[in-house]
């Protein structure tokens, strides 16, 4: 119909009208909060590039988990900082490793909180790569055994879900096989299915000390210009047994999120990564932006693009803001 009969502004004039016709709603049920756990007691070490984020010892992690539960956030994603690093990432699959200790402690105190564990080797290797290294090459197939051992040790500790983030070919199948053969058929896999070699990961690498000691990760993480390849990666992970697929990072890859949502009838997660978080925090600390509005708008955009699950360091703040209305 021609103007003035058609007036879209009629549905914008009042907040309650806007609420009634709102197409996308962000809720606390969409959120996963990433946490970093380190050895020791009473440790709460700030990550300089990520204001409000800390490396926590298991006792302090329990206090943070209590806050997460109180805010109604359904799950956390755990990353471990080992006592020692070596070429074969031994603490990653040690049943007494830091993540395994943390999982047992959290599940004892908060059995209903969904505990997801990052399954990768980069935090645990002396060279900082996500796989076995030989003569400067990252070897795919020998890495699969270590990833499967890591996932299995997390399951034994009580993890509800494992999240392989390494981007080695075939790792979902190797992990699914190891879990099933050991009787952990109910432990699900959230695969970092389309993980790009991104410049947005910088602050995370400060948090866990995982920057590669040589080269970079472009031989195994995805090339940022590629979209069709992401759909192939996702299809392969689903075929191998992934229960949830993830696109990482989020902001620069919302087109991939939308394509994944349209192409696959599977839950889609996005990771609102450290660099995205740090940029917002830096601008907010300088008074350049309204942090609350920017964060809520950004995460709503991720949901509008098709994400069912949003992994974000903003999760606690968002949960509070949503509660306040």
Helices and strands as residue ranges (DSSP letters): G 8-12, H 15-20, G 28-30, E 31-38, E 44-46, E 54-57, H 58-70, E 75-81, G 90-93, H 98-109, E 114-119, E 132-134, E 137-139, H 140-157, E 161-164, H 171-181, E 188-195, G 199-201, H 202-208, H 228-240, E 244-248, G 251-253, H 254-263, E 267-272, H 274-285, H 291-305, E 309-312, H 315-324
